[in-house]
Amino acid sequence: MGLIRTQSPSPPFHATLPSPLRPLLLPRTVSTSQRICCCFGLQIEARVNSNLSKTSLVTGFSSGWSETQSLVLKKPVNNYSLPLGALLTSKTPDLSSMPLTGDEKIGVLLLNLGGPETLDDVQPFLFNLFADPDIIRLPRLFRFLQRPLAQFISVLRAPKSKEGYASIGGGSPLRQITDAQAEELRKALCAKNVPAKVYVGMRYWHPFTEEAIEQIKRDGIKKLVVLPLYPQFSISTSGSSLRLLEGIFREDEYLVNMQHTVIPSWYQREGYIKAMANLIEKELRNFDYPDKVMIFFSAHGVPLAYVEEAGDPYKAEMEECIDLIMEELEKRRITNAYTLAYQSRVGPVEWLKPYTDETIIELGQKGVKRLLAVPISFVSEHIETLEEIDVEYKELALESGIEKWGRVPALGCEPTFISDLADAVIESLPYVGAMAVSNLEARQSLVPLGSVEELLAAYDSQRRELPPPVTVWEWGWTKSAETWNGRAAMLAVLVLLVLEVTTGEGFLHQWGVLPLFR
């Protein structure tokens, strides 16, 4: 099971409950307020160090560092290095003096996964999901089978998935909520004197990212801020959407000349942290003994190989995010024990541990009676909150001896959260850079700066392979290969036995192994 931690009065101290629980969360050394990556052309990263009073900037150009402007402090995390901050120098530009909008039209593109809106949408939605080579990866020789295989799997899994969507009203509310978030974000930006149009681009269902881009072109947008609605960056969520977007950008002359920037993650922003703390504090009041409630953070899982082999920062960002939320709660004298686990794993490969279902059972065995589930990686209600957490995990918790169960709602259109997203967009506007043709020809990454560049390098033009969530086949001495080779061998033996018994001919009879069947 994962870490269980308790909060104590200042100075901060996290103690474990009496159990053989292995510490999971990393100690926080630096709190960053936002990462902004400017695509193609001027690359600038703005960070706020918790130990510095002003914004620290690291500035460079596509052709290389133009001059030494600051000292970058780095700390290795999970096989890759995250730039954690920089010393402010006299050459650092003042954000407040930089023009924000000018006369050019501004757009904000919200990226999300998407979900079926009706039961009839479930099978085609699953097809789009499994047709993604990052979800099911086939050997090069068999890649022509990608779409037929996706069709087969989607048809096979659709009935079970339909049951889940039927239990939450017949479809996912994700699009409706995301559209509402887009509208509230537009209003918040307008209230902050930044008129902008906000678009929604889904990865696997309507409105698709391609549809949003076409509308952006029709509206004549000249400056675009790309904002994935995933607080923490992962190559399987934000990364997948950005790779799709990168491919679209490469093929369109209008997009080549459009200035744009990407906010890859925003889990550490003050507004987001306070909004999450507000929701948790409110839900704790619904328990008879609020101080005795275990706060249970349940995050969407990713394959372990993404973190260990590809340098996915998701796990590190998730752990830092929870530290920040609990520190905010501690300021409010809320010092409950808490833990983190990962849900929604699929396929035969190993995912991030501890798993949510196993952790719930262990908590019940250890005598925990009150549990408050927090869907930490989700900002909208959908199948994994409404069905997996509210139904499956709640039922499992009650069966495991947990007597009181609660769940923090997803952020949705929570005002503090929306206002903070608007601030993130505004803060990113000075760093919107033009996408140069020379960089396009060089196949430069859409998000070329710092750790994100290292991260997306794992998905270069040759698509270096990583273990996917659903592994259909792998060559070589791997667990998947051994499993499938074993199944193939068993099937071959079964076929041989059937031939031996039905025809009386075959290798076994010839070798005298089955003489009784002659």
Wavefront OBJ file of the C-alpha trace (Angstrom):
o trace
v 0.000 0.000 0.000
v 1.064 3.624 -0.367
v 2.007 6.274 2.062
v -0.256 7.345 4.848
v 0.775 10.711 6.197
v -0.443 12.935 8.974
v -0.235 16.698 9.324
v 1.164 18.378 12.428
v 1.331 21.983 13.619
v 4.123 24.232 12.368
v 6.875 23.456 11.614
v 5.452 20.975 9.070
v 6.006 17.386 9.987
v 4.550 14.296 8.314
v 4.319 11.141 10.421
v 3.214 7.714 9.323
v 0.550 5.704 11.043
v 1.714 2.555 12.834
v 1.920 0.226 9.871
v 4.543 -1.142 7.487
v 3.655 1.564 5.009
v 6.460 2.673 2.723
v 6.839 6.449 2.319
v 5.748 7.499 -1.136
v 5.691 11.282 -1.399
v 8.911 13.081 -2.249
v 10.090 15.912 0.009
v 9.370 19.308 -1.475
v 12.397 21.520 -2.016
v 11.009 24.088 -4.445
v 7.495 25.192 -5.264
v 6.983 26.292 -8.847
v 4.054 28.432 -9.874
v 3.855 27.651 -13.588
v 5.748 26.239 -16.534
v 5.295 28.005 -19.845
v 6.829 26.619 -23.001
v 7.049 28.845 -26.051
v 6.947 26.885 -29.235
v 9.188 27.446 -32.234
v 11.200 30.621 -32.023
v 11.805 32.360 -28.726
v 11.746 29.852 -25.902
v 11.186 31.191 -22.423
v 10.370 29.459 -19.186
v 8.943 31.365 -16.245
v 9.074 29.893 -12.778
v 8.579 31.181 -9.297
v 10.903 29.769 -6.679
v 9.390 29.588 -3.247
v 12.631 31.012 -1.888
v 12.650 33.990 -4.292
v 10.475 37.070 -4.123
v 10.250 37.639 -7.864
v 9.588 35.640 -10.998
v 12.684 33.819 -12.227
v 13.171 33.559 -15.945
v 15.293 31.310 -18.102
v 15.580 32.620 -21.641
v 16.987 30.939 -24.740
v 16.622 30.696 -28.488
v 16.024 27.797 -30.838
v 19.553 28.094 -32.199
v 20.991 27.696 -28.713
v 21.529 29.800 -25.630
v 22.191 33.373 -26.756
v 24.023 34.341 -23.598
v 24.317 33.329 -19.999
v 21.569 35.179 -18.186
v 21.041 33.081 -15.101
v 22.170 30.088 -13.171
v 19.790 27.173 -13.630
v 19.408 24.888 -10.651
v 18.531 21.324 -11.495
v 17.593 18.279 -9.515
v 17.291 14.815 -11.069
v 13.866 13.229 -10.714
v 12.989 9.795 -12.092
v 15.728 9.565 -14.742
v 15.301 13.098 -16.050
v 16.145 16.577 -14.847
v 13.559 19.209 -14.060
v 14.772 22.811 -14.158
v 13.651 23.923 -10.720
v 14.454 27.614 -10.801
v 16.886 30.346 -11.688
v 18.511 33.400 -10.123
v 16.931 36.686 -11.168
v 19.292 39.020 -13.024
v 19.140 42.620 -14.201
v 18.651 41.380 -17.772
v 15.448 39.540 -16.911
v 12.429 41.247 -18.553
v 9.723 42.706 -16.352
v 6.467 40.882 -17.008
v 4.322 43.801 -15.973
v 5.855 46.036 -18.644
v 5.425 43.586 -21.536
v 2.461 44.021 -23.938
v -0.161 41.318 -23.536
v -2.553 41.420 -26.443
v -1.918 44.112 -29.031
v -4.422 44.150 -31.869
v -4.162 40.444 -32.729
v -6.941 37.990 -32.013
v -6.224 35.701 -29.063
v -7.435 32.133 -28.710
v -7.216 29.561 -25.930
v -7.389 25.867 -26.832
v -8.485 23.575 -24.003
v -7.382 19.971 -24.552
v -9.139 17.015 -22.967
v -9.737 13.301 -23.484
v -13.385 13.342 -24.559
v -16.124 10.852 -23.841
v -19.229 9.282 -25.412
v -22.305 11.431 -24.948
v -24.800 8.625 -25.648
v -24.704 4.842 -25.449
v -24.526 4.709 -29.248
v -21.291 6.697 -29.048
v -19.527 4.169 -26.797
v -18.268 1.754 -29.446
v -16.955 4.400 -31.893
v -15.356 6.244 -28.959
v -13.560 3.049 -27.940
v -12.491 2.542 -31.543
v -10.855 5.971 -31.617
v -9.147 5.178 -28.329
v -7.690 1.843 -29.405
v -6.809 3.091 -32.888
v -4.258 5.367 -31.219
v -0.812 3.716 -31.663
v 0.126 5.019 -28.213
v -2.633 2.920 -26.657
v -2.138 -0.295 -28.615
v 1.283 -0.572 -30.199
v 1.853 -3.239 -32.830
v 5.147 -4.379 -34.375
v 5.973 -2.457 -37.532
v 5.192 -5.488 -39.696
v 1.618 -5.663 -38.381
v 0.709 -1.989 -38.102
v -1.713 -2.343 -41.000
v -3.857 -4.285 -38.499
v -4.207 -1.283 -36.165
v -7.672 -0.229 -37.259
v -9.128 -3.736 -37.710
v -7.835 -4.656 -34.267
v -9.255 -1.455 -32.780
v -12.612 -2.311 -34.345
v -12.502 -5.826 -32.877
v -11.567 -4.685 -29.359
v -14.064 -1.835 -29.328
v -16.901 -4.159 -30.332
v -15.778 -6.678 -27.708
v -15.577 -4.142 -24.872
v -18.535 -1.962 -25.805
v -21.226 -3.955 -23.923
v -19.371 -3.737 -20.611
v -18.556 -0.072 -21.134
v -22.175 0.690 -22.012
v -23.242 -0.731 -18.658
v -20.959 1.739 -16.914
v -22.186 4.716 -18.925
v -25.805 3.616 -18.507
v -25.316 3.699 -14.725
v -24.307 7.387 -14.857
v -27.163 8.542 -17.054
v -26.411 7.098 -20.479
v -23.283 9.039 -21.413
v -20.329 11.057 -20.221
v -20.937 14.622 -18.973
v -17.337 15.528 -19.868
v -18.146 17.585 -22.962
v -20.930 19.537 -21.269
v -18.689 20.357 -18.300
v -15.700 21.247 -20.503
v -17.871 23.543 -22.631
v -19.052 25.244 -19.434
v -15.453 25.630 -18.262
v -14.534 27.171 -21.617
v -17.348 29.705 -21.341
v -16.482 30.609 -17.745
v -12.830 30.982 -18.727
v -13.813 33.315 -21.567
v -15.823 35.445 -19.141
v -12.962 35.503 -16.623
v -10.495 36.624 -19.285
v -12.880 39.327 -20.460
v -13.287 40.532 -16.876
v -9.488 40.806 -16.695
v -9.451 42.952 -19.867
v -8.154 40.176 -22.128
v -10.800 39.442 -24.773
v -10.191 35.962 -26.128
v -12.072 33.105 -27.721
v -11.876 29.753 -25.953
v -12.032 26.472 -27.881
v -12.369 22.849 -26.812
v -10.407 20.088 -28.550
v -10.992 16.471 -27.483
v -8.579 13.648 -28.211
v -10.991 10.776 -28.874
v -14.471 12.286 -29.325
v -16.311 15.377 -30.478
v -15.364 18.135 -30.696
v -12.097 16.651 -31.953
v -8.893 18.667 -31.816
v -8.956 18.868 -35.606
v -12.424 20.440 -35.476
v -11.278 23.022 -32.935
v -8.267 23.924 -35.084
v -10.470 24.467 -38.135
v -12.663 26.841 -36.118
v -9.559 28.654 -34.854
v -8.470 29.201 -38.457
v -11.932 30.418 -39.511
v -11.911 32.913 -36.646
v -8.546 34.296 -37.735
v -6.791 33.686 -34.426
v -3.221 35.009 -34.472
v -2.065 34.141 -30.952
v -2.963 30.821 -29.374
v -2.457 29.516 -25.838
v -2.699 25.720 -25.628
v -3.972 24.635 -22.206
v -4.420 20.895 -21.501
v -7.039 20.357 -18.800
v -4.751 17.933 -16.980
v -3.187 19.544 -13.883
v -0.206 17.184 -13.980
v 1.649 16.425 -17.202
v 1.779 12.869 -18.538
v 2.890 11.580 -21.894
v -0.312 9.512 -22.016
v -2.675 12.485 -21.582
v -1.291 15.960 -22.313
v 1.564 14.399 -24.283
v -0.784 12.462 -26.547
v -2.881 15.557 -27.275
v 0.230 17.661 -27.946
v 1.681 15.089 -30.325
v -1.569 15.108 -32.271
v -1.532 18.896 -32.288
v 2.073 18.917 -33.442
v 1.180 16.757 -36.422
v -1.667 19.093 -37.351
v 0.601 22.137 -37.088
v 3.220 20.621 -39.374
v 0.761 20.147 -42.209
v -0.891 23.586 -42.278
v 0.683 26.798 -43.585
v -1.681 28.986 -41.542
v -0.671 27.246 -38.341
v 3.010 27.494 -39.219
v 2.704 31.273 -39.077
v 0.441 31.414 -36.024
v 2.114 32.390 -32.769
v 1.382 30.008 -29.945
v 2.551 28.707 -26.593
v 1.761 25.708 -24.385
v 1.137 25.505 -20.654
v 2.049 21.846 -20.107
v 1.046 21.611 -16.421
v -0.338 23.888 -13.723
v -0.807 21.666 -10.661
v 1.378 23.981 -8.539
v -0.547 27.192 -9.148
v -1.826 28.871 -6.004
v -5.403 29.216 -7.256
v -5.674 25.529 -8.151
v -4.210 24.467 -4.794
v -6.593 26.717 -2.858
v -9.588 25.539 -4.895
v -8.772 21.906 -4.107
v -8.250 22.726 -0.438
v -11.604 24.555 -0.358
v -13.441 21.506 -1.687
v -11.696 19.135 0.726
v -12.370 21.400 3.724
v -16.042 21.640 2.780
v -16.490 17.865 2.421
v -14.735 17.144 5.719
v -17.487 19.067 7.509
v -19.977 16.392 6.409
v -18.335 13.805 8.696
v -19.232 13.406 12.353
v -15.536 13.513 13.346
v -13.785 15.512 10.610
v -10.328 15.264 12.196
v -10.462 11.462 12.123
v -11.127 11.207 8.385
v -8.451 9.722 6.138
v -8.000 11.906 3.034
v -7.648 9.476 0.148
v -6.161 10.971 -3.033
v -7.007 8.755 -6.016
v -5.165 9.652 -9.217
v -5.517 8.185 -12.680
v -2.724 5.678 -13.201
v -0.161 5.444 -15.984
v 2.032 2.511 -17.004
v 5.087 2.252 -14.778
v 7.379 2.169 -17.816
v 6.270 5.676 -18.762
v 7.813 6.952 -15.535
v 10.845 4.683 -15.252
v 11.829 4.423 -18.921
v 10.431 7.550 -20.571
v 10.931 10.042 -17.767
v 7.233 10.875 -17.426
v 7.051 13.529 -14.649
v 3.478 12.548 -13.758
v 4.298 10.703 -10.537
v 6.656 13.403 -9.241
v 4.200 16.165 -10.130
v 1.339 14.275 -8.486
v 3.267 13.830 -5.258
v 4.334 17.476 -5.161
v 0.758 18.526 -5.887
v -0.537 16.591 -2.885
v 2.187 18.041 -0.668
v 1.112 21.547 -1.702
v -2.567 20.824 -1.031
v -1.836 19.380 2.402
v 0.381 22.339 3.266
v -2.485 24.650 2.351
v -4.830 22.612 4.554
v -2.301 22.729 7.375
v -2.429 26.534 7.249
v -6.129 26.100 7.995
v -5.327 23.802 10.954
v -6.470 20.703 9.067
v -3.917 17.983 9.857
v -5.666 14.781 8.753
v -3.782 11.675 7.735
v -3.708 11.177 3.970
v -2.533 8.778 1.321
v -2.225 8.452 -2.462
v -3.130 5.603 -4.799
v -3.689 5.149 -8.540
v -6.831 3.918 -10.274
v -8.088 2.851 -13.711
v -5.316 0.470 -14.721
v -5.923 -1.745 -17.758
v -3.990 -4.409 -19.614
v -1.258 -6.811 -18.494
v 1.566 -4.296 -17.935
v 2.466 -2.916 -14.514
v 1.017 0.479 -13.642
v 1.928 2.983 -10.949
v 1.358 1.606 -7.464
v -0.231 1.452 -4.988
v -3.515 0.611 -6.686
v -6.674 2.286 -5.399
v -8.706 -0.898 -4.936
v -5.932 -2.712 -3.056
v -5.262 0.341 -0.890
v -8.915 0.643 0.111
v -8.938 -2.975 1.262
v -5.730 -2.491 3.284
v -7.064 0.667 4.905
v -10.149 -1.233 6.019
v -7.989 -4.021 7.414
v -5.941 -1.472 9.370
v -9.040 -0.085 11.061
v -9.695 3.085 9.076
v -13.388 3.926 9.474
v -13.779 7.253 7.667
v -12.531 7.881 4.159
v -12.763 10.980 1.949
v -11.907 10.214 -1.680
v -10.289 13.018 -3.677
v -10.116 12.539 -7.484
v -6.897 14.499 -7.730
v -6.109 14.209 -11.456
v -9.603 15.079 -12.724
v -11.101 18.563 -13.155
v -14.413 17.294 -14.590
v -16.860 14.602 -13.582
v -16.841 11.594 -15.895
v -17.010 7.800 -15.885
v -14.008 7.368 -13.586
v -15.427 9.609 -10.874
v -19.152 8.939 -11.210
v -18.976 5.172 -11.706
v -15.539 3.895 -10.712
v -15.114 5.986 -7.545
v -18.729 6.678 -6.540
v -19.995 3.154 -7.169
v -17.226 0.558 -7.367
v -14.765 1.975 -4.850
v -17.475 3.081 -2.419
v -18.952 -0.413 -2.427
v -15.493 -1.925 -1.942
v -14.782 0.451 0.951
v -17.990 -0.428 2.785
v -17.299 -4.135 2.273
v -13.785 -3.648 3.648
v -14.951 -2.227 6.984
v -14.927 1.495 6.230
v -18.085 2.907 7.777
v -18.206 6.491 6.502
v -17.444 7.357 2.887
v -17.278 10.731 1.210
v -16.025 12.093 -2.083
v -14.738 15.517 -3.091
v -16.363 16.692 -6.350
v -14.253 17.530 -9.381
v -13.423 21.213 -9.756
v -15.729 21.889 -12.688
v -16.404 25.636 -12.809
v -15.278 26.425 -9.254
v -14.660 30.218 -9.360
v -11.191 30.238 -7.766
v -10.064 27.551 -10.192
v -11.436 29.294 -13.289
v -9.974 32.647 -12.240
v -6.592 31.029 -11.773
v -6.738 29.424 -15.226
v -7.438 32.864 -16.647
v -4.389 34.218 -14.814
v -2.298 31.367 -16.218
v -3.369 32.276 -19.744
v -2.631 35.966 -19.207
v 0.785 35.220 -17.717
v 1.658 33.086 -20.732
v 0.786 35.698 -23.370
v 4.099 37.604 -23.235
v 5.841 34.381 -24.199
v 3.796 33.528 -27.272
v 6.402 32.967 -30.005
v 6.290 32.543 -33.770
v 6.837 29.074 -35.230
v 9.746 29.388 -37.638
v 9.778 27.413 -40.898
v 13.387 26.431 -40.291
v 12.377 24.809 -37.037
v 9.457 23.132 -38.762
v 11.795 21.584 -41.313
v 14.059 20.469 -38.489
v 11.074 18.670 -36.944
v 11.499 20.539 -33.705
v 9.165 19.443 -30.952
v 5.959 21.370 -30.342
v 7.039 21.799 -26.723
v 10.793 22.177 -27.057
v 11.846 23.599 -23.705
v 13.419 21.994 -20.650
v 12.132 18.740 -19.210
v 9.139 18.612 -21.556
v 11.522 18.509 -24.507
v 13.276 15.539 -22.949
v 9.925 13.955 -22.248
v 8.452 14.248 -25.724
v 11.763 13.175 -27.273
v 10.592 9.656 -26.479
v 7.956 10.177 -29.157
v 10.104 11.418 -32.018
v 9.393 11.063 -35.730
v 10.394 7.391 -35.563
v 8.029 6.851 -32.594
v 10.446 5.137 -30.266
v 8.358 2.422 -28.691
v 7.295 2.322 -25.063
v 5.198 -0.329 -23.367
v 1.573 0.742 -23.995
v -1.334 0.298 -21.552
v -2.708 -2.526 -23.716
v -0.004 -4.757 -25.152
v -1.205 -6.995 -27.959
v 2.166 -8.462 -28.879
v 5.828 -7.910 -28.144
v 8.899 -9.522 -29.640
v 11.869 -10.608 -27.540
v 12.221 -11.851 -23.981
v 9.519 -9.790 -22.335
v 6.703 -10.731 -19.955
v 4.167 -10.020 -22.652
v 6.049 -12.083 -25.217
v 6.385 -14.984 -22.785
v 2.668 -14.829 -22.033
v 1.626 -14.798 -25.685
v 4.253 -17.331 -26.704
v 2.968 -19.625 -23.979
v -0.603 -19.201 -25.163
v 0.440 -19.849 -28.749
v 2.298 -22.987 -27.677
v -0.706 -24.247 -25.711
v -2.966 -23.599 -28.684
v -0.563 -25.447 -30.994
v -0.446 -28.435 -28.657
v -4.249 -28.461 -28.452
v -4.542 -28.407 -32.239
v -2.046 -31.272 -32.542
v -3.952 -33.351 -29.996
v -7.238 -32.749 -31.806
v -5.639 -33.834 -35.094
v -4.153 -36.894 -33.452
v -7.459 -37.955 -31.945
v -9.654 -37.194 -34.949
v -7.392 -38.437 -37.745
v -5.105 -40.950 -36.098
v -2.197 -39.372 -37.903
v 0.427 -36.980 -36.728
v 3.750 -36.664 -34.990
v 2.636 -38.287 -31.728
v 1.390 -41.447 -33.462
v 4.475 -41.574 -35.649
v 6.666 -41.338 -32.559
v 4.579 -43.972 -30.773
v 3.460 -41.609 -28.033
v -0.267 -42.270 -28.595
v -0.516 -45.857 -29.813
v -3.876 -46.433 -28.092
v -5.647 -44.043 -30.466
v -4.803 -46.062 -33.573
l 1 2 3 4 5 6 7 8 9 10 11 12 13 14 15 16 17 18 19 20 21 22 23 24 25 26 27 28 29 30 31 32 33 34 35 36 37 38 39 40 41 42 43 44 45 46 47 48 49 50 51 52 53 54 55 56 57 58 59 60 61 62 63 64 65 66 67 68 69 70 71 72 73 74 75 76 77 78 79 80 81 82 83 84 85 86 87 88 89 90 91 92 93 94 95 96 97 98 99 100 101 102 103 104 105 106 107 108 109 110 111 112 113 114 115 116 117 118 119 120 121 122 123 124 125 126 127 128 129 130 131 132 133 134 135 136 137 138 139 140 141 142 143 144 145 146 147 148 149 150 151 152 153 154 155 156 157 158 159 160 161 162 163 164 165 166 167 168 169 170 171 172 173 174 175 176 177 178 179 180 181 182 183 184 185 186 187 188 189 190 191 192 193 194 195 196 197 198 199 200 201 202 203 204 205 206 207 208 209 210 211 212 213 214 215 216 217 218 219 220 221 222 223 224 225 226 227 228 229 230 231 232 233 234 235 236 237 238 239 240 241 242 243 244 245 246 247 248 249 250 251 252 253 254 255 256 257 258 259 260 261 262 263 264 265 266 267 268 269 270 271 272 273 274 275 276 277 278 279 280 281 282 283 284 285 286 287 288 289 290 291 292 293 294 295 296 297 298 299 300 301 302 303 304 305 306 307 308 309 310 311 312 313 314 315 316 317 318 319 320 321 322 323 324 325 326 327 328 329 330 331 332 333 334 335 336 337 338 339 340 341 342 343 344 345 346 347 348 349 350 351 352 353 354 355 356 357 358 359 360 361 362 363 364 365 366 367 368 369 370 371 372 373 374 375 376 377 378 379 380 381 382 383 384 385 386 387 388 389 390 391 392 393 394 395 396 397 398 399 400 401 402 403 404 405 406 407 408 409 410 411 412 413 414 415 416 417 418 419 420 421 422 423 424 425 426 427 428 429 430 431 432 433 434 435 436 437 438 439 440 441 442 443 444 445 446 447 448 449 450 451 452 453 454 455 456 457 458 459 460 461 462 463 464 465 466 467 468 469 470 471 472 473 474 475 476 477 478 479 480 481 482 483 484 485 486 487 488 489 490 491 492 493 494 495 496 497 498 499 500 501 502 503 504 505 506 507 508 509 510 511 512 513 514 515 516 517 518
